[in-house]
Amino acid sequence: MSIRRALLSVSVGILVGAVAIGLLPFLAVLSWAELSGLAEMDSSPIFLLFNKLYRKNRAANGVREEGESE
């Protein structure tokens, strides 16, 4: 194996590794959303998680959502 081919293999391996490490946070959020039962909805998992936390915080502070009756 020549030095050129070895460098090419190492470069491709580093590039694939960097992409895989970059995707880990998104996969973790997707997995968490699936475990929480949010994956069946038609929106992005990040939006759904923030929306769920926002509603929980508003409910804890006594703020009513639109359409809620007393």
mmCIF file of the N, C-alpha and C atoms, coordinates in Angstrom:
data_MODEL
# 
_entry.id   MODEL 
# 
loop_
_atom_site.group_PDB 
_atom_site.id 
_atom_site.type_symbol 
_atom_site.label_atom_id 
_atom_site.label_alt_id 
_atom_site.label_comp_id 
_atom_site.label_asym_id 
_atom_site.label_entity_id 
_atom_site.label_seq_id 
_atom_site.pdbx_PDB_ins_code 
_atom_site.Cartn_x 
_atom_site.Cartn_y 
_atom_site.Cartn_z 
_atom_site.occupancy 
_atom_site.B_iso_or_equiv 
_atom_site.pdbx_formal_charge 
_atom_site.auth_seq_id 
_atom_site.auth_comp_id 
_atom_site.auth_asym_id 
_atom_site.auth_atom_id 
_atom_site.pdbx_PDB_model_num 
ATOM 1   N N  . MET A 1 1  ? 0.865   -1.171 0.000  1.00 0.00 ? 1  MET A N  1 
ATOM 2   C CA . MET A 1 1  ? 0.000   0.000  0.000  1.00 0.00 ? 1  MET A CA 1 
ATOM 3   C C  . MET A 1 1  ? 0.906   1.228  0.000  1.00 0.00 ? 1  MET A C  1 
ATOM 4   N N  . SER A 1 2  ? 0.605   2.146  -0.900 1.00 0.00 ? 2  SER A N  1 
ATOM 5   C CA . SER A 1 2  ? 1.426   3.346  -0.979 1.00 0.00 ? 2  SER A CA 1 
ATOM 6   C C  . SER A 1 2  ? 1.007   4.357  0.080  1.00 0.00 ? 2  SER A C  1 
ATOM 7   N N  . ILE A 1 3  ? 1.855   5.317  0.313  1.00 0.00 ? 3  ILE A N  1 
ATOM 8   C CA . ILE A 1 3  ? 1.577   6.362  1.301  1.00 0.00 ? 3  ILE A CA 1 
ATOM 9   C C  . ILE A 1 3  ? 0.348   7.171  0.875  1.00 0.00 ? 3  ILE A C  1 
ATOM 10  N N  . ARG A 1 4  ? 0.219   7.403  -0.409 1.00 0.00 ? 4  ARG A N  1 
ATOM 11  C CA . ARG A 1 4  ? -0.922  8.179  -0.924 1.00 0.00 ? 4  ARG A CA 1 
ATOM 12  C C  . ARG A 1 4  ? -2.249  7.475  -0.608 1.00 0.00 ? 4  ARG A C  1 
ATOM 13  N N  . ARG A 1 5  ? -2.293  6.186  -0.822 1.00 0.00 ? 5  ARG A N  1 
ATOM 14  C CA . ARG A 1 5  ? -3.519  5.420  -0.560 1.00 0.00 ? 5  ARG A CA 1 
ATOM 15  C C  . ARG A 1 5  ? -3.816  5.350  0.945  1.00 0.00 ? 5  ARG A C  1 
ATOM 16  N N  . ALA A 1 6  ? -2.772  5.223  1.748  1.00 0.00 ? 6  ALA A N  1 
ATOM 17  C CA . ALA A 1 6  ? -2.950  5.198  3.197  1.00 0.00 ? 6  ALA A CA 1 
ATOM 18  C C  . ALA A 1 6  ? -3.498  6.533  3.694  1.00 0.00 ? 6  ALA A C  1 
ATOM 19  N N  . LEU A 1 7  ? -2.957  7.648  3.207  1.00 0.00 ? 7  LEU A N  1 
ATOM 20  C CA . LEU A 1 7  ? -3.446  8.972  3.598  1.00 0.00 ? 7  LEU A CA 1 
ATOM 21  C C  . LEU A 1 7  ? -4.900  9.178  3.166  1.00 0.00 ? 7  LEU A C  1 
ATOM 22  N N  . LEU A 1 8  ? -5.248  8.681  2.001  1.00 0.00 ? 8  LEU A N  1 
ATOM 23  C CA . LEU A 1 8  ? -6.623  8.783  1.518  1.00 0.00 ? 8  LEU A CA 1 
ATOM 24  C C  . LEU A 1 8  ? -7.562  7.993  2.433  1.00 0.00 ? 8  LEU A C  1 
ATOM 25  N N  . SER A 1 9  ? -7.165  6.807  2.828  1.00 0.00 ? 9  SER A N  1 
ATOM 26  C CA . SER A 1 9  ? -7.999  5.997  3.717  1.00 0.00 ? 9  SER A CA 1 
ATOM 27  C C  . SER A 1 9  ? -8.166  6.651  5.080  1.00 0.00 ? 9  SER A C  1 
ATOM 28  N N  . VAL A 1 10 ? -7.088  7.199  5.625  1.00 0.00 ? 10 VAL A N  1 
ATOM 29  C CA . VAL A 1 10 ? -7.163  7.869  6.919  1.00 0.00 ? 10 VAL A CA 1 
ATOM 30  C C  . VAL A 1 10 ? -8.029  9.119  6.820  1.00 0.00 ? 10 VAL A C  1 
ATOM 31  N N  . SER A 1 11 ? -7.894  9.878  5.752  1.00 0.00 ? 11 SER A N  1 
ATOM 32  C CA . SER A 1 11 ? -8.702  11.090 5.571  1.00 0.00 ? 11 SER A CA 1 
ATOM 33  C C  . SER A 1 11 ? -10.188 10.764 5.475  1.00 0.00 ? 11 SER A C  1 
ATOM 34  N N  . VAL A 1 12 ? -10.538 9.751  4.731  1.00 0.00 ? 12 VAL A N  1 
ATOM 35  C CA . VAL A 1 12 ? -11.938 9.350  4.596  1.00 0.00 ? 12 VAL A CA 1 
ATOM 36  C C  . VAL A 1 12 ? -12.464 8.856  5.941  1.00 0.00 ? 12 VAL A C  1 
ATOM 37  N N  . GLY A 1 13 ? -11.661 8.111  6.677  1.00 0.00 ? 13 GLY A N  1 
ATOM 38  C CA . GLY A 1 13 ? -12.070 7.631  7.993  1.00 0.00 ? 13 GLY A CA 1 
ATOM 39  C C  . GLY A 1 13 ? -12.317 8.773  8.966  1.00 0.00 ? 13 GLY A C  1 
ATOM 40  N N  . ILE A 1 14 ? -11.455 9.773  8.968  1.00 0.00 ? 14 ILE A N  1 
ATOM 41  C CA . ILE A 1 14 ? -11.643 10.934 9.839  1.00 0.00 ? 14 ILE A CA 1 
ATOM 42  C C  . ILE A 1 14 ? -12.898 11.705 9.440  1.00 0.00 ? 14 ILE A C  1 
ATOM 43  N N  . LEU A 1 15 ? -13.141 11.856 8.153  1.00 0.00 ? 15 LEU A N  1 
ATOM 44  C CA . LEU A 1 15 ? -14.330 12.564 7.678  1.00 0.00 ? 15 LEU A CA 1 
ATOM 45  C C  . LEU A 1 15 ? -15.607 11.821 8.089  1.00 0.00 ? 15 LEU A C  1 
ATOM 46  N N  . VAL A 1 16 ? -15.637 10.516 7.909  1.00 0.00 ? 16 VAL A N  1 
ATOM 47  C CA . VAL A 1 16 ? -16.810 9.725  8.303  1.00 0.00 ? 16 VAL A CA 1 
ATOM 48  C C  . VAL A 1 16 ? -17.004 9.786  9.816  1.00 0.00 ? 16 VAL A C  1 
ATOM 49  N N  . GLY A 1 17 ? -15.932 9.718  10.583 1.00 0.00 ? 17 GLY A N  1 
ATOM 50  C CA . GLY A 1 17 ? -16.017 9.819  12.031 1.00 0.00 ? 17 GLY A CA 1 
ATOM 51  C C  . GLY A 1 17 ? -16.545 11.167 12.491 1.00 0.00 ? 17 GLY A C  1 
ATOM 52  N N  . ALA A 1 18 ? -16.099 12.245 11.865 1.00 0.00 ? 18 ALA A N  1 
ATOM 53  C CA . ALA A 1 18 ? -16.570 13.587 12.229 1.00 0.00 ? 18 ALA A CA 1 
ATOM 54  C C  . ALA A 1 18 ? -18.058 13.747 11.934 1.00 0.00 ? 18 ALA A C  1 
ATOM 55  N N  . VAL A 1 19 ? -18.514 13.223 10.822 1.00 0.00 ? 19 VAL A N  1 
ATOM 56  C CA . VAL A 1 19 ? -19.941 13.299 10.490 1.00 0.00 ? 19 VAL A CA 1 
ATOM 57  C C  . VAL A 1 19 ? -20.759 12.481 11.485 1.00 0.00 ? 19 VAL A C  1 
ATOM 58  N N  . ALA A 1 20 ? -20.271 11.302 11.852 1.00 0.00 ? 20 ALA A N  1 
ATOM 59  C CA . ALA A 1 20 ? -20.997 10.451 12.799 1.00 0.00 ? 20 ALA A CA 1 
ATOM 60  C C  . ALA A 1 20 ? -21.084 11.118 14.164 1.00 0.00 ? 20 ALA A C  1 
ATOM 61  N N  . ILE A 1 21 ? -19.998 11.712 14.638 1.00 0.00 ? 21 ILE A N  1 
ATOM 62  C CA . ILE A 1 21 ? -20.014 12.401 15.929 1.00 0.00 ? 21 ILE A CA 1 
ATOM 63  C C  . ILE A 1 21 ? -20.921 13.623 15.871 1.00 0.00 ? 21 ILE A C  1 
ATOM 64  N N  . GLY A 1 22 ? -20.971 14.304 14.746 1.00 0.00 ? 22 GLY A N  1 
ATOM 65  C CA . GLY A 1 22 ? -21.846 15.463 14.584 1.00 0.00 ? 22 GLY A CA 1 
ATOM 66  C C  . GLY A 1 22 ? -23.318 15.102 14.613 1.00 0.00 ? 22 GLY A C  1 
ATOM 67  N N  . LEU A 1 23 ? -23.670 13.898 14.204 1.00 0.00 ? 23 LEU A N  1 
ATOM 68  C CA . LEU A 1 23 ? -25.067 13.470 14.174 1.00 0.00 ? 23 LEU A CA 1 
ATOM 69  C C  . LEU A 1 23 ? -25.559 12.894 15.505 1.00 0.00 ? 23 LEU A C  1 
ATOM 70  N N  . LEU A 1 24 ? -24.675 12.613 16.439 1.00 0.00 ? 24 LEU A N  1 
ATOM 71  C CA . LEU A 1 24 ? -25.076 12.000 17.699 1.00 0.00 ? 24 LEU A CA 1 
ATOM 72  C C  . LEU A 1 24 ? -26.102 12.806 18.490 1.00 0.00 ? 24 LEU A C  1 
ATOM 73  N N  . PRO A 1 25 ? -25.972 14.134 18.643 1.00 0.00 ? 25 PRO A N  1 
ATOM 74  C CA . PRO A 1 25 ? -26.999 14.867 19.401 1.00 0.00 ? 25 PRO A CA 1 
ATOM 75  C C  . PRO A 1 25 ? -28.392 14.751 18.780 1.00 0.00 ? 25 PRO A C  1 
ATOM 76  N N  . PHE A 1 26 ? -28.481 14.777 17.458 1.00 0.00 ? 26 PHE A N  1 
ATOM 77  C CA . PHE A 1 26 ? -29.773 14.667 16.799 1.00 0.00 ? 26 PHE A CA 1 
ATOM 78  C C  . PHE A 1 26 ? -30.375 13.278 17.016 1.00 0.00 ? 26 PHE A C  1 
ATOM 79  N N  . LEU A 1 27 ? -29.542 12.263 16.985 1.00 0.00 ? 27 LEU A N  1 
ATOM 80  C CA . LEU A 1 27 ? -30.033 10.913 17.229 1.00 0.00 ? 27 LEU A CA 1 
ATOM 81  C C  . LEU A 1 27 ? -30.485 10.742 18.675 1.00 0.00 ? 27 LEU A C  1 
ATOM 82  N N  . ALA A 1 28 ? -29.794 11.395 19.599 1.00 0.00 ? 28 ALA A N  1 
ATOM 83  C CA . ALA A 1 28 ? -30.191 11.316 21.013 1.00 0.00 ? 28 ALA A CA 1 
ATOM 84  C C  . ALA A 1 28 ? -31.552 11.974 21.218 1.00 0.00 ? 28 ALA A C  1 
ATOM 85  N N  . VAL A 1 29 ? -31.785 13.133 20.612 1.00 0.00 ? 29 VAL A N  1 
ATOM 86  C CA . VAL A 1 29 ? -33.077 13.820 20.745 1.00 0.00 ? 29 VAL A CA 1 
ATOM 87  C C  . VAL A 1 29 ? -34.180 12.987 20.098 1.00 0.00 ? 29 VAL A C  1 
ATOM 88  N N  . LEU A 1 30 ? -33.911 12.423 18.947 1.00 0.00 ? 30 LEU A N  1 
ATOM 89  C CA . LEU A 1 30 ? -34.908 11.584 18.277 1.00 0.00 ? 30 LEU A CA 1 
ATOM 90  C C  . LEU A 1 30 ? -35.249 10.363 19.119 1.00 0.00 ? 30 LEU A C  1 
ATOM 91  N N  . SER A 1 31 ? -34.246 9.743  19.711 1.00 0.00 ? 31 SER A N  1 
ATOM 92  C CA . SER A 1 31 ? -34.485 8.580  20.570 1.00 0.00 ? 31 SER A CA 1 
ATOM 93  C C  . SER A 1 31 ? -35.303 8.970  21.795 1.00 0.00 ? 31 SER A C  1 
ATOM 94  N N  . TRP A 1 32 ? -34.983 10.107 22.400 1.00 0.00 ? 32 TRP A N  1 
ATOM 95  C CA . TRP A 1 32 ? -35.721 10.581 23.571 1.00 0.00 ? 32 TRP A CA 1 
ATOM 96  C C  . TRP A 1 32 ? -37.179 10.877 23.206 1.00 0.00 ? 32 TRP A C  1 
ATOM 97  N N  . ALA A 1 33 ? -37.401 11.479 22.042 1.00 0.00 ? 33 ALA A N  1 
ATOM 98  C CA . ALA A 1 33 ? -38.760 11.780 21.593 1.00 0.00 ? 33 ALA A CA 1 
ATOM 99  C C  . ALA A 1 33 ? -39.550 10.491 21.353 1.00 0.00 ? 33 ALA A C  1 
ATOM 100 N N  . GLU A 1 34 ? -38.881 9.499  20.822 1.00 0.00 ? 34 GLU A N  1 
ATOM 101 C CA . GLU A 1 34 ? -39.562 8.226  20.576 1.00 0.00 ? 34 GLU A CA 1 
ATOM 102 C C  . GLU A 1 34 ? -39.931 7.546  21.891 1.00 0.00 ? 34 GLU A C  1 
ATOM 103 N N  . LEU A 1 35 ? -39.049 7.599  22.870 1.00 0.00 ? 35 LEU A N  1 
ATOM 104 C CA . LEU A 1 35 ? -39.344 7.008  24.174 1.00 0.00 ? 35 LEU A CA 1 
ATOM 105 C C  . LEU A 1 35 ? -40.454 7.763  24.894 1.00 0.00 ? 35 LEU A C  1 
ATOM 106 N N  . SER A 1 36 ? -40.563 9.072  24.640 1.00 0.00 ? 36 SER A N  1 
ATOM 107 C CA . SER A 1 36 ? -41.601 9.888  25.273 1.00 0.00 ? 36 SER A CA 1 
ATOM 108 C C  . SER A 1 36 ? -42.940 9.783  24.550 1.00 0.00 ? 36 SER A C  1 
ATOM 109 N N  . GLY A 1 37 ? -42.968 9.114  23.418 1.00 0.00 ? 37 GLY A N  1 
ATOM 110 C CA . GLY A 1 37 ? -44.201 8.971  22.652 1.00 0.00 ? 37 GLY A CA 1 
ATOM 111 C C  . GLY A 1 37 ? -44.489 10.154 21.752 1.00 0.00 ? 37 GLY A C  1 
ATOM 112 N N  . LEU A 1 38 ? -43.484 10.957 21.469 1.00 0.00 ? 38 LEU A N  1 
ATOM 113 C CA . LEU A 1 38 ? -43.698 12.134 20.632 1.00 0.00 ? 38 LEU A CA 1 
ATOM 114 C C  . LEU A 1 38 ? -43.347 11.884 19.165 1.00 0.00 ? 38 LEU A C  1 
ATOM 115 N N  . ALA A 1 39 ? -42.772 10.743 18.847 1.00 0.00 ? 39 ALA A N  1 
ATOM 116 C CA . ALA A 1 39 ? -42.306 10.488 17.484 1.00 0.00 ? 39 ALA A CA 1 
ATOM 117 C C  . ALA A 1 39 ? -43.458 10.269 16.509 1.00 0.00 ? 39 ALA A C  1 
ATOM 118 N N  . GLU A 1 40 ? -44.662 9.963  17.010 1.00 0.00 ? 40 GLU A N  1 
ATOM 119 C CA . GLU A 1 40 ? -45.783 9.712  16.121 1.00 0.00 ? 40 GLU A CA 1 
ATOM 120 C C  . GLU A 1 40 ? -46.363 11.000 15.547 1.00 0.00 ? 40 GLU A C  1 
ATOM 121 N N  . MET A 1 41 ? -46.023 12.128 16.132 1.00 0.00 ? 41 MET A N  1 
ATOM 122 C CA . MET A 1 41 ? -46.570 13.402 15.661 1.00 0.00 ? 41 MET A CA 1 
ATOM 123 C C  . MET A 1 41 ? -45.809 13.875 14.423 1.00 0.00 ? 41 MET A C  1 
ATOM 124 N N  . ASP A 1 42 ? -46.420 14.768 13.660 1.00 0.00 ? 42 ASP A N  1 
ATOM 125 C CA . ASP A 1 42 ? -45.856 15.184 12.376 1.00 0.00 ? 42 ASP A CA 1 
ATOM 126 C C  . ASP A 1 42 ? -45.025 16.457 12.477 1.00 0.00 ? 42 ASP A C  1 
ATOM 127 N N  . SER A 1 43 ? -44.189 16.565 13.451 1.00 0.00 ? 43 SER A N  1 
ATOM 128 C CA . SER A 1 43 ? -43.347 17.733 13.586 1.00 0.00 ? 43 SER A CA 1 
ATOM 129 C C  . SER A 1 43 ? -41.958 17.284 13.995 1.00 0.00 ? 43 SER A C  1 
ATOM 130 N N  . SER A 1 44 ? -41.027 18.224 14.031 1.00 0.00 ? 44 SER A N  1 
ATOM 131 C CA . SER A 1 44 ? -39.671 17.841 14.406 1.00 0.00 ? 44 SER A CA 1 
ATOM 132 C C  . SER A 1 44 ? -39.613 17.551 15.901 1.00 0.00 ? 44 SER A C  1 
ATOM 133 N N  . PRO A 1 45 ? -38.797 16.599 16.328 1.00 0.00 ? 45 PRO A N  1 
ATOM 134 C CA . PRO A 1 45 ? -38.723 16.248 17.741 1.00 0.00 ? 45 PRO A CA 1 
ATOM 135 C C  . PRO A 1 45 ? -38.276 17.409 18.619 1.00 0.00 ? 45 PRO A C  1 
ATOM 136 N N  . ILE A 1 46 ? -37.371 18.218 18.125 1.00 0.00 ? 46 ILE A N  1 
ATOM 137 C CA . ILE A 1 46 ? -36.877 19.331 18.936 1.00 0.00 ? 46 ILE A CA 1 
ATOM 138 C C  . ILE A 1 46 ? -38.005 20.315 19.204 1.00 0.00 ? 46 ILE A C  1 
ATOM 139 N N  . PHE A 1 47 ? -38.793 20.645 18.186 1.00 0.00 ? 47 PHE A N  1 
ATOM 140 C CA . PHE A 1 47 ? -39.910 21.561 18.358 1.00 0.00 ? 47 PHE A CA 1 
ATOM 141 C C  . PHE A 1 47 ? -40.922 21.000 19.353 1.00 0.00 ? 47 PHE A C  1 
ATOM 142 N N  . LEU A 1 48 ? -41.206 19.715 19.248 1.00 0.00 ? 48 LEU A N  1 
ATOM 143 C CA . LEU A 1 48 ? -42.185 19.101 20.143 1.00 0.00 ? 48 LEU A CA 1 
ATOM 144 C C  . LEU A 1 48 ? -41.708 19.094 21.588 1.00 0.00 ? 48 LEU A C  1 
ATOM 145 N N  . LEU A 1 49 ? -40.426 18.824 21.806 1.00 0.00 ? 49 LEU A N  1 
ATOM 146 C CA . LEU A 1 49 ? -39.917 18.805 23.167 1.00 0.00 ? 49 LEU A CA 1 
ATOM 147 C C  . LEU A 1 49 ? -39.954 20.192 23.795 1.00 0.00 ? 49 LEU A C  1 
ATOM 148 N N  . PHE A 1 50 ? -39.551 21.217 23.029 1.00 0.00 ? 50 PHE A N  1 
ATOM 149 C CA . PHE A 1 50 ? -39.602 22.576 23.561 1.00 0.00 ? 50 PHE A CA 1 
ATOM 150 C C  . PHE A 1 50 ? -41.043 23.003 23.814 1.00 0.00 ? 50 PHE A C  1 
ATOM 151 N N  . ASN A 1 51 ? -41.951 22.633 22.925 1.00 0.00 ? 51 ASN A N  1 
ATOM 152 C CA . ASN A 1 51 ? -43.356 22.975 23.086 1.00 0.00 ? 51 ASN A CA 1 
ATOM 153 C C  . ASN A 1 51 ? -43.933 22.300 24.335 1.00 0.00 ? 51 ASN A C  1 
ATOM 154 N N  . LYS A 1 52 ? -43.572 21.042 24.561 1.00 0.00 ? 52 LYS A N  1 
ATOM 155 C CA . LYS A 1 52 ? -44.059 20.322 25.736 1.00 0.00 ? 52 LYS A CA 1 
ATOM 156 C C  . LYS A 1 52 ? -43.537 20.973 27.020 1.00 0.00 ? 52 LYS A C  1 
ATOM 157 N N  . LEU A 1 53 ? -42.262 21.314 27.050 1.00 0.00 ? 53 LEU A N  1 
ATOM 158 C CA . LEU A 1 53 ? -41.684 21.968 28.221 1.00 0.00 ? 53 LEU A CA 1 
ATOM 159 C C  . LEU A 1 53 ? -42.294 23.347 28.446 1.00 0.00 ? 53 LEU A C  1 
ATOM 160 N N  . TYR A 1 54 ? -42.561 24.073 27.355 1.00 0.00 ? 54 TYR A N  1 
ATOM 161 C CA . TYR A 1 54 ? -43.156 25.404 27.455 1.00 0.00 ? 54 TYR A CA 1 
ATOM 162 C C  . TYR A 1 54 ? -44.563 25.317 28.056 1.00 0.00 ? 54 TYR A C  1 
ATOM 163 N N  . ARG A 1 55 ? -45.353 24.365 27.594 1.00 0.00 ? 55 ARG A N  1 
ATOM 164 C CA . ARG A 1 55 ? -46.717 24.206 28.118 1.00 0.00 ? 55 ARG A CA 1 
ATOM 165 C C  . ARG A 1 55 ? -46.702 23.775 29.581 1.00 0.00 ? 55 ARG A C  1 
ATOM 166 N N  . LYS A 1 56 ? -45.777 22.877 29.941 1.00 0.00 ? 56 LYS A N  1 
ATOM 167 C CA . LYS A 1 56 ? -45.681 22.421 31.320 1.00 0.00 ? 56 LYS A CA 1 
ATOM 168 C C  . LYS A 1 56 ? -45.309 23.599 32.230 1.00 0.00 ? 56 LYS A C  1 
ATOM 169 N N  . ASN A 1 57 ? -44.410 24.456 31.780 1.00 0.00 ? 57 ASN A N  1 
ATOM 170 C CA . ASN A 1 57 ? -43.994 25.617 32.552 1.00 0.00 ? 57 ASN A CA 1 
ATOM 171 C C  . ASN A 1 57 ? -45.146 26.609 32.699 1.00 0.00 ? 57 ASN A C  1 
ATOM 172 N N  . ARG A 1 58 ? -45.903 26.833 31.642 1.00 0.00 ? 58 ARG A N  1 
ATOM 173 C CA . ARG A 1 58 ? -47.042 27.757 31.709 1.00 0.00 ? 58 ARG A CA 1 
ATOM 174 C C  . ARG A 1 58 ? -48.123 27.206 32.635 1.00 0.00 ? 58 ARG A C  1 
ATOM 175 N N  . ALA A 1 59 ? -48.356 25.905 32.603 1.00 0.00 ? 59 ALA A N  1 
ATOM 176 C CA . ALA A 1 59 ? -49.369 25.300 33.473 1.00 0.00 ? 59 ALA A CA 1 
ATOM 177 C C  . ALA A 1 59 ? -48.939 25.400 34.940 1.00 0.00 ? 59 ALA A C  1 
ATOM 178 N N  . ALA A 1 60 ? -47.658 25.247 35.198 1.00 0.00 ? 60 ALA A N  1 
ATOM 179 C CA . ALA A 1 60 ? -47.164 25.349 36.572 1.00 0.00 ? 60 ALA A CA 1 
ATOM 180 C C  . ALA A 1 60 ? -47.308 26.763 37.111 1.00 0.00 ? 60 ALA A C  1 
ATOM 181 N N  . ASN A 1 61 ? -47.255 27.749 36.217 1.00 0.00 ? 61 ASN A N  1 
ATOM 182 C CA . ASN A 1 61 ? -47.390 29.146 36.629 1.00 0.00 ? 61 ASN A CA 1 
ATOM 183 C C  . ASN A 1 61 ? -48.839 29.618 36.631 1.00 0.00 ? 61 ASN A C  1 
ATOM 184 N N  . GLY A 1 62 ? -49.778 28.749 36.288 1.00 0.00 ? 62 GLY A N  1 
ATOM 185 C CA . GLY A 1 62 ? -51.189 29.094 36.322 1.00 0.00 ? 62 GLY A CA 1 
ATOM 186 C C  . GLY A 1 62 ? -51.690 29.835 35.098 1.00 0.00 ? 62 GLY A C  1 
ATOM 187 N N  . VAL A 1 63 ? -50.945 29.822 33.996 1.00 0.00 ? 63 VAL A N  1 
ATOM 188 C CA . VAL A 1 63 ? -51.372 30.486 32.769 1.00 0.00 ? 63 VAL A CA 1 
ATOM 189 C C  . VAL A 1 63 ? -52.194 29.503 31.955 1.00 0.00 ? 63 VAL A C  1 
ATOM 190 N N  . ARG A 1 64 ? -53.377 29.925 31.509 1.00 0.00 ? 64 ARG A N  1 
ATOM 191 C CA . ARG A 1 64 ? -54.261 29.039 30.742 1.00 0.00 ? 64 ARG A CA 1 
ATOM 192 C C  . ARG A 1 64 ? -53.962 29.159 29.251 1.00 0.00 ? 64 ARG A C  1 
ATOM 193 N N  . GLU A 1 65 ? -54.092 28.040 28.570 1.00 0.00 ? 65 GLU A N  1 
ATOM 194 C CA . GLU A 1 65 ? -53.942 28.016 27.117 1.00 0.00 ? 65 GLU A CA 1 
ATOM 195 C C  . GLU A 1 65 ? -55.231 28.491 26.464 1.00 0.00 ? 65 GLU A C  1 
ATOM 196 N N  . GLU A 1 66 ? -55.142 28.893 25.199 1.00 0.00 ? 66 GLU A N  1 
ATOM 197 C CA . GLU A 1 66 ? -56.340 29.299 24.461 1.00 0.00 ? 66 GLU A CA 1 
ATOM 198 C C  . GLU A 1 66 ? -57.270 28.113 24.336 1.00 0.00 ? 66 GLU A C  1 
ATOM 199 N N  . GLY A 1 67 ? -58.562 28.345 24.559 1.00 0.00 ? 67 GLY A N  1 
ATOM 200 C CA . GLY A 1 67 ? -59.551 27.292 24.400 1.00 0.00 ? 67 GLY A CA 1 
ATOM 201 C C  . GLY A 1 67 ? -59.782 26.479 25.665 1.00 0.00 ? 67 GLY A C  1 
ATOM 202 N N  . GLU A 1 68 ? -59.008 26.717 26.704 1.00 0.00 ? 68 GLU A N  1 
ATOM 203 C CA . GLU A 1 68 ? -59.216 25.986 27.956 1.00 0.00 ? 68 GLU A CA 1 
ATOM 204 C C  . GLU A 1 68 ? -60.331 26.644 28.748 1.00 0.00 ? 68 GLU A C  1 
ATOM 205 N N  . SER A 1 69 ? -61.213 25.837 29.297 1.00 0.00 ? 69 SER A N  1 
ATOM 206 C CA . SER A 1 69 ? -62.264 26.377 30.148 1.00 0.00 ? 69 SER A CA 1 
ATOM 207 C C  . SER A 1 69 ? -61.828 26.280 31.603 1.00 0.00 ? 69 SER A C  1 
ATOM 208 N N  . GLU A 1 70 ? -62.486 27.023 32.442 1.00 0.00 ? 70 GLU A N  1 
ATOM 209 C CA . GLU A 1 70 ? -62.100 27.064 33.859 1.00 0.00 ? 70 GLU A CA 1 
ATOM 210 C C  . GLU A 1 70 ? -62.561 25.858 34.619 1.00 0.00 ? 70 GLU A C  1 
# 
